[in-house]
């Protein structure tokens, strides 16, 4: 599920899906944006926005699914 799709979820459903509240998720994305602004870009461009990258990471930590299964969702 992409970040745009999670915007339609209630706060309770979002926490059930991701494992953290929206406010905490937004703080995580802010930290990632700060880190990305200081990083030099090398290689190809990113295929996922920072919000989606955070969702992938939290999905992995929450469910311990294999990367193959996570990639098939994305």
C-alpha positions, 0 to 999 in steps of 0.5 A: 500500500502506497502512502497516498492510499494510507491517507484514506485510512483513519488514524486507528487503521493507519496505526494498525497497518504501520505500527506507529501513529501518524504523528510519529510517522510524520516525524520519521519522514521529517528526519529522513528528509533532513538526512536526504538533504545532506546526502550526495546523490549517486547512481540512479534516481529513487523509485519510491518517495521518502514516505513510501520508503518509510512505509516499506521499512516499517512494514518489514519491521512490523511483519518480518516479511521477506523482501520478495513479498514486500517488493511484490506489493510495491 
